[in-house]
Amino acid sequence: MARTKEFDPDAVLQRAMDLFWERGYEATSLADLVEHLGIGRASLYATFGSKHDLYLAAMRRYLRDSAAGFVTELAQPGPALPAVRAFVAGWVTDAVTDSRRRGCLVVNAAVELSPRDPEVARQVEVSWSVVETALVSCLLRAQAQGELAVDKDPRAIAHLLLVVMQGVRVFARAAPDAERLNAATRLALAALD
């Protein structure tokens, strides 16, 4: 007869995500995970597989949770350009007010692991594609509503905003200078005018 799990795998996955987010993949040892998660090594392997498998599951959890917010925020009915501006401004505010300076789990993964880990690189690309697609959709709606000039390229603007937003996360983790980050995003948002 199989043993009943003595822990909630969903809660353990959340704690693992938080630990990886705080420390990164390489700086989080298996011993750290066992201690932080409060489960045995055998239970960790039986439930999640390897440390790498657990990291990918944590990334998928993060992506699922954050993507729902991005899509909802940018898909609200009504004027689209104010939604884009608020979305980007909120991104900067979140980055600057992150007192723990954890940054974004996806950006952290991109910097730490993407160059040498194809599975992580795929997860990063999925995340960025979700944000970019939500931006493109919102910008196309802005054009249809007459808010964005027809000679503007929604895809190119979305590319620009995505790159600037990811740069904001990297920069804010190292030096959370609100004035500098707001100035850069204002200039990027000028592409909407």
C-alpha positions in Angstrom: 0.0 0.0 0.0 1.3 3.5 -0.9 2.0 5.9 1.9 -0.1 9.0 2.2 1.9 12.2 1.7 2.4 14.0 5.0 2.7 17.4 3.4 0.9 19.5 0.9 2.8 19.4 -2.4 1.3 22.7 -3.6 2.5 24.5 -0.4 5.9 22.9 -0.7 6.2 24.0 -4.3 5.3 27.6 -3.3 8.0 27.5 -0.6 10.5 26.1 -3.1 9.6 28.9 -5.6 10.2 31.5 -2.9 13.6 30.0 -2.0 14.8 29.8 -5.6 13.5 33.3 -6.2 15.4 34.6 -3.1 18.7 32.7 -3.7 18.8 31.6 -7.3 19.2 28.1 -8.6 22.9 27.6 -8.1 23.0 29.1 -4.6 20.2 26.8 -3.4 21.6 23.4 -2.4 19.5 20.3 -2.0 20.2 20.5 1.8 18.8 24.1 1.7 15.7 22.8 0.0 15.2 19.9 2.5 15.6 22.2 5.4 13.5 25.1 4.0 10.7 22.8 2.7 10.5 20.7 5.8 10.4 17.4 3.9 12.9 14.6 3.5 15.1 14.2 0.6 13.4 11.0 -0.5 10.0 12.7 -0.4 11.3 15.6 -2.4 12.6 13.3 -5.1 9.5 11.1 -5.1 7.2 14.1 -5.4 9.1 16.5 -7.6 12.1 14.6 -9.1 15.5 16.3 -9.2 16.4 19.8 -8.0 16.2 20.9 -11.6 12.7 19.4 -12.0 11.6 21.2 -8.9 13.1 24.5 -10.2 11.2 24.1 -13.5 8.0 23.4 -11.6 8.6 26.5 -9.5 9.1 28.5 -12.7 5.9 27.2 -14.2 4.0 28.1 -11.0 5.5 31.6 -11.1 4.6 31.9 -14.8 1.0 30.7 -14.3 0.4 33.1 -11.4 2.0 36.2 -13.0 0.7 35.6 -16.6 -2.9 35.6 -15.3 -2.3 39.1 -13.9 -0.7 40.5 -17.0 -3.3 39.3 -19.3 -6.2 40.4 -17.1 -4.7 43.9 -16.6 -4.1 44.5 -20.3 -7.4 43.0 -21.5 -9.7 45.2 -19.5 -12.4 46.9 -21.6 -12.1 50.6 -22.2 -9.2 52.8 -23.3 -6.2 50.7 -24.1 -3.2 53.1 -24.0 -3.9 54.1 -20.3 -3.8 50.4 -19.5 -0.4 50.0 -21.2 1.0 53.1 -19.4 -0.4 51.9 -16.0 1.0 48.4 -16.7 4.5 49.7 -17.4 4.4 52.2 -14.5 3.2 49.4 -12.2 6.1 47.2 -13.4 8.6 50.0 -12.4 6.8 50.6 -9.0 7.0 46.8 -8.2 10.7 46.7 -9.1 11.6 49.8 -7.1 9.5 48.9 -4.0 10.9 45.3 -3.8 12.5 45.7 -0.4 14.1 42.3 -0.6 15.5 43.1 -4.1 14.6 39.6 -5.4 13.8 41.0 -8.8 11.7 38.8 -11.1 12.2 35.0 -11.0 12.0 34.8 -14.8 14.6 37.6 -15.3 16.8 36.0 -12.6 16.5 32.6 -14.4 17.3 34.3 -17.8 20.5 35.8 -16.4 21.6 32.9 -14.3 20.7 29.8 -16.4 19.2 30.5 -19.9 22.6 30.6 -21.7 23.3 27.0 -20.7 20.0 25.4 -19.8 17.6 25.0 -22.8 14.6 24.0 -20.6 15.0 27.2 -18.5 15.5 29.2 -21.7 12.2 27.8 -23.0 10.4 28.8 -19.8 11.8 32.3 -20.0 10.8 32.7 -23.6 7.3 31.5 -22.8 7.0 34.1 -20.1 8.3 36.9 -22.3 6.0 35.8 -25.1 3.0 36.0 -22.8 3.8 39.5 -21.7 4.6 40.6 -25.3 1.4 39.0 -26.7 -0.7 40.8 -24.0 1.0 44.1 -25.0 0.5 43.5 -28.7 -3.2 42.7 -28.2 -3.7 45.8 -26.1 -1.9 48.0 -28.6 -3.9 46.5 -31.5 -7.1 47.3 -29.6 -5.7 50.9 -29.1 -5.3 51.2 -32.8 -8.8 49.9 -33.5 -10.2 52.4 -31.0 -8.3 55.3 -32.6 -5.9 55.8 -29.6 -2.8 54.7 -31.4 -1.8 56.0 -34.8 -2.2 53.5 -37.7 1.4 54.1 -38.7 2.7 52.8 -35.4 3.8 49.1 -35.3 2.2 47.4 -32.2 4.6 44.5 -32.4 7.7 46.7 -32.5 6.4 48.8 -29.6 5.6 45.7 -27.6 9.2 44.5 -28.3 10.6 47.8 -27.0 8.4 47.8 -23.9 9.3 44.2 -23.1 13.0 44.8 -23.4 12.8 48.0 -21.3 10.6 46.3 -18.6 13.0 43.4 -18.3 15.9 45.8 -18.1 14.0 47.6 -15.3 13.9 44.4 -13.3 17.7 43.8 -13.7 18.6 47.4 -12.9 16.2 47.6 -9.9 17.7 44.5 -8.4 21.2 46.1 -8.4 20.3 49.8 -7.9 16.6 50.6 -7.4 16.8 54.2 -8.6 13.2 55.2 -9.2 14.0 58.5 -10.9 16.3 56.8 -13.5 13.9 53.9 -14.1 10.9 56.2 -14.5 12.8 58.4 -16.9 13.7 55.4 -19.1 10.2 54.1 -19.1 8.7 57.5 -19.9 11.0 57.7 -22.9 10.0 54.1 -24.0 6.3 55.0 -23.6 6.8 58.0 -25.8 6.6 55.5 -28.7 2.9 55.4 -28.0 2.5 59.2 -28.9 
